[in-house]
Amino acid sequence: MNRVLNNNMKVKVVNKSENTLPEYATKLSAGLDIRANERVTVFPTDRKMVKTGLFVELPEGYEIQIRPRSGLAFKQGITVLNSPGTIDADYRGEIGVILINHGDEPFVVEKGERICQMVLAKHDTIDWEEVEELSTTERGEGGFGHTGK
């Protein structure tokens, strides 16, 4: 699908699979659909690393986030275990996706099947400023469940 947006970024990719390059399902999709490069069975409560055959070179200051596909999660109980997974700009290995089966039946990932989405994200880095104390807020140290909801 051709996208005509002003913010497209060129990303170098090596595709060692027989699959087409990742694509956006619709014109305004944030994530590209990623396909499996192997057939894998994921048993209930099991987790498997699924190879994609994709290798990328990202510009500094960017990452790729690997996210579950909502249809697989809802219909089959299949999700990305470390969601979102991060592909750093200096990583040059094959992109692998860790899937887990929260369903009751074994799930067979077929070669070429869409298994997750990838989203390109810009990020900043932290320069720590060590201080003796932080500013106060209305929330303060209120953590999990502090609003009563």
C-alpha positions as CSV (number, residue, x, y, z in Angstrom):
1,M,0.0,0.0,0.0
2,N,1.4,3.4,-0.9
3,R,1.2,6.0,1.8
4,V,1.5,9.7,0.9
5,L,2.4,11.3,4.2
6,N,5.0,14.0,4.8
7,N,6.6,12.1,7.7
8,N,7.7,8.9,6.0
9,M,11.2,7.7,7.0
10,K,13.5,5.5,5.0
11,V,14.6,2.4,7.0
12,K,17.1,-0.1,5.7
13,V,15.8,-3.7,5.8
14,V,17.2,-7.1,4.8
15,N,14.4,-9.6,4.1
16,K,15.6,-13.2,4.3
17,S,12.1,-14.6,4.3
18,E,9.8,-15.5,1.4
19,N,7.3,-13.0,2.8
20,T,6.7,-9.5,1.4
21,L,8.0,-6.6,3.4
22,P,5.8,-5.6,6.4
23,E,2.8,-3.5,5.3
24,Y,0.3,-1.2,6.8
25,A,-3.2,-2.8,6.7
26,T,-4.9,0.6,6.1
27,K,-4.0,4.1,5.1
28,L,-3.9,5.4,8.7
29,S,-2.6,2.3,10.5
30,A,0.2,3.0,13.0
31,G,1.6,-0.5,12.9
32,L,3.0,-2.7,10.1
33,D,1.9,-6.3,10.1
34,I,4.8,-8.7,10.6
35,R,4.7,-12.3,9.3
36,A,6.3,-15.5,10.7
37,N,9.1,-17.0,8.7
38,E,8.6,-20.5,10.2
39,R,5.8,-22.9,11.3
40,V,5.6,-23.1,15.1
41,T,3.2,-24.7,17.5
42,V,2.5,-22.7,20.7
43,F,0.9,-24.9,23.3
44,P,-1.3,-23.5,26.1
45,T,0.8,-21.5,28.6
46,D,3.8,-22.0,26.4
47,R,6.0,-19.3,24.8
48,K,7.9,-19.5,21.6
49,M,10.4,-17.2,19.8
50,V,9.1,-16.9,16.2
51,K,11.6,-15.9,13.5
52,T,10.6,-13.3,11.0
53,G,13.6,-13.3,8.6
54,L,13.8,-9.5,8.9
55,F,16.8,-7.4,9.8
56,V,16.7,-3.6,10.1
57,E,18.9,-0.6,10.5
58,L,17.2,2.2,12.4
59,P,18.4,5.8,12.7
60,E,19.7,6.9,16.0
61,G,16.9,8.1,18.3
62,Y,14.4,5.6,17.0
63,E,13.2,2.2,18.1
64,I,10.7,-0.3,16.7
65,Q,8.0,-1.5,19.1
66,I,6.7,-5.0,18.7
67,R,3.0,-5.2,19.7
68,P,0.3,-7.9,19.7
69,R,-2.3,-8.3,17.0
70,S,-5.7,-7.6,18.6
71,G,-7.5,-10.3,16.6
72,L,-5.0,-13.1,17.6
73,A,-5.2,-11.9,21.2
74,F,-9.0,-11.9,21.3
75,K,-9.8,-14.9,19.2
76,Q,-7.0,-17.2,20.0
77,G,-5.4,-15.9,23.3
78,I,-2.1,-15.4,21.4
79,T,-0.1,-12.3,22.4
80,V,3.4,-10.9,22.5
81,L,5.0,-11.8,25.8
82,N,7.2,-8.8,26.3
83,S,4.8,-6.2,25.0
84,P,5.8,-3.9,23.7
85,G,9.1,-5.5,22.7
86,T,11.8,-3.1,21.6
87,I,14.2,-3.3,18.7
88,D,17.0,-0.8,19.4
89,A,18.7,1.3,16.7
90,D,22.0,-0.6,17.2
91,Y,20.6,-4.1,16.9
92,R,21.4,-5.9,13.7
93,G,20.2,-9.4,14.4
94,E,17.0,-11.1,13.1
95,I,13.8,-9.8,14.5
96,G,12.2,-12.5,16.7
97,V,8.8,-12.3,18.3
98,I,8.1,-13.9,21.6
99,L,4.5,-15.3,21.5
100,I,2.6,-16.8,24.4
101,N,-0.6,-18.8,24.3
102,H,-3.1,-17.8,26.9
103,G,-5.7,-20.0,25.2
104,D,-6.9,-23.5,26.0
105,E,-5.8,-25.2,22.7
106,P,-2.5,-25.5,20.9
107,F,-2.0,-22.7,18.3
108,V,-0.2,-23.4,15.0
109,V,1.6,-20.3,13.6
110,E,1.9,-20.9,9.9
111,K,4.8,-19.6,7.9
112,G,3.7,-16.3,6.4
113,E,1.0,-15.7,9.0
114,R,0.7,-12.2,10.5
115,I,1.8,-12.6,14.1
116,C,2.3,-9.0,15.4
117,Q,2.7,-5.4,14.5
118,M,5.7,-3.1,14.5
119,V,5.5,0.6,15.2
120,L,8.4,3.0,14.6
121,A,8.8,5.3,17.6
122,K,11.1,8.3,18.3
123,H,12.6,8.4,21.7
124,D,14.8,10.7,23.8
125,T,17.5,9.7,26.1
126,I,17.9,10.8,29.8
127,D,20.5,13.1,31.2
128,W,20.1,12.6,35.0
129,E,19.9,15.7,37.2
130,E,20.5,14.5,40.7
131,V,18.7,16.5,43.4
132,E,17.9,16.3,47.1
133,E,14.1,16.3,46.7
134,L,11.4,16.4,44.1
135,S,8.6,19.0,43.7
136,T,5.3,18.2,45.4
137,T,2.1,17.4,43.6
138,E,-1.5,16.7,44.6
139,R,-1.0,13.0,43.9
140,G,2.3,12.8,45.8
141,E,3.3,9.2,46.5
142,G,-0.1,7.8,45.7
143,G,0.4,4.6,43.7
144,F,-1.7,1.7,42.5
145,G,-5.4,2.2,43.2
146,H,-4.8,5.5,45.0
147,T,-7.9,7.1,43.3
148,G,-10.2,4.4,44.6
149,K,-11.2,3.2,41.2
